[in-house]
Each structure stands twice: as C-alpha cells, then as structure tokens.
C-alpha cells in the first residue's frame, strides 16, 4: 500500500478506493487478530460485515454470474 500511495499516477485512485477503508468478509472477518493486523499493515480502517460468511457467498455468486455473462467466457 505504501508503494502505491507514493506513485503519482495512481495516488488519487488509491486514496479514493481506501477513503472508507477495507471491508473484510468470510472466515477472516471472524478473526479479530486478523482485522487488527490489517489495520496496522494498511493504515486504513477495516470493517467487518455483520454476516461475513453470507457476504462471501453472495459476492462469489455475483462474480460467477458476471463471469458467465462476460463475452470472453463464451
């Protein structure tokens, strides 16, 4: 993250993407130690969703649908 933040070409994109922080889903969101480590390593807020496993499955299903509709998948 530090390297990305230093690159002038991508600095505005990184700043905008991380303005609200990172959202953790899946089993990683159930581990407070991982969340604390991410905060220390990334230097941005880390949020845990209310139902981490459900969110991971929902996101995976949306990605699968999008991939199946993509022209390169045909």
N, C-alpha and C positions, 0 to 999 in steps of 0.2 A: 504494500500500500504506500509506503514511504516513497518508493521509486516512482510509482505512478503519480503521486502528488507533486513530485518535482519536475515532471516532464511538462513543459509549457503547452504542448499541443493537446494533451488530454486532461490537464488540470481542471478546466471548467466542467468537463464531463464527470470526472471522479468526484468533484465537490458536489455537483448536483445529485449524483447517484447515492452518495453517502450522507446527504443532508439530514435525512430522517433516521439513518442508522441501518443496521442489518437485521433481518428477520430470520430467526432460526426455527426450523421445523423438523419433524421426525424425531428419532430417538435422541439425537444430540440436544434437542431442546429440553429434554427431561433431566439433563445433567448440569446442575448449577456450576460445577467446576469448569465445564467447557465454555459456558456463557461468560464467566469471569475471565477466562483465558482469552477469549475473542475480544473482549473489551480492552484488555491490556495490549494485545497484539495489534489490533486495528486502530485503536484510538477513536472509535466512534461508538455511539450507543448500540446495544444489542438487545433486541426484543424477542421474547418467546411468545408464540401464539398460544391461545387458550387450549386448543386440541391439536397438539403437534403431530400426532400420527395421522389423524384425519386430514390435516392440511397437506401433509406429504403425499398422501394417496390422491387427494384432489388435484394437486399440482402435477403429479405424474400422469393422471388420466387426461388432464388438459394438454399436456405435452404430447402424449400419444395420439390424441385426436388431431392436433395441429400437424404432427409429423405424417399422419396418414393422408392428410389433405394436401400436403406440400407437393408441388409438381415434380420435384426430384425423386419422390418416393414411388412414382409410377413406373 
